Amino acid sequence: MPQPEIAEILKEHFVGLASDCDAPEPEVVDLISTHLADGMMLPFVLITDADGAFLTGWHGSVSPETMKDTLSGILP
């Protein structure tokens, strides 16, 4: 993550998981189908809680400001 402010938020509050877009896990498919059904462009970004419940997400590119605002908006 080239933006230090966003990298720090991710490092401090989130755990990353990459899934193969050609063979995603069933749980990932379910989350995308339910919450990003209109998604057409990679990457698909899903933010969940520790139990896998969807909190927010997006598809395609987003600006650093949008990413920072979105991540900050779900933090306690």
C-alpha positions, 0 to 999 in steps of 0.5 A, spaced: 500 500 500 503 506 497 499 511 501 502 511 508 496 513 512 492 507 509 497 502 510 497 504 517 490 503 518 490 496 515 496 494 519 493 496 525 486 494 524 485 489 519 488 482 516 488 481 509 486 475 505 487 473 498 483 469 494 484 466 487 479 470 483 478 464 478 477 459 484 474 463 490 472 459 496 465 458 497 464 463 503 467 468 498 462 467 492 457 467 497 459 474 500 460 477 493 453 474 490 450 477 496 453 484 497 457 485 491 452 482 486 453 488 481 461 487 481 464 487 474 471 489 475 477 486 479 479 487 485 473 485 489 474 488 496 470 485 502 471 487 509 468 483 514 468 482 521 472 476 525 466 472 524 466 473 516 460 477 516 460 483 511 461 490 513 463 493 507 466 493 500 467 495 493 469 493 486 474 496 481 479 501 483 477 507 488 481 513 490 485 513 496 481 518 500 475 513 498 479 507 501 481 511 507 474 514 509 471 507 508 476 503 512 475 509 518 468 509 517 467 502 520 472 502 525 470 503 533 
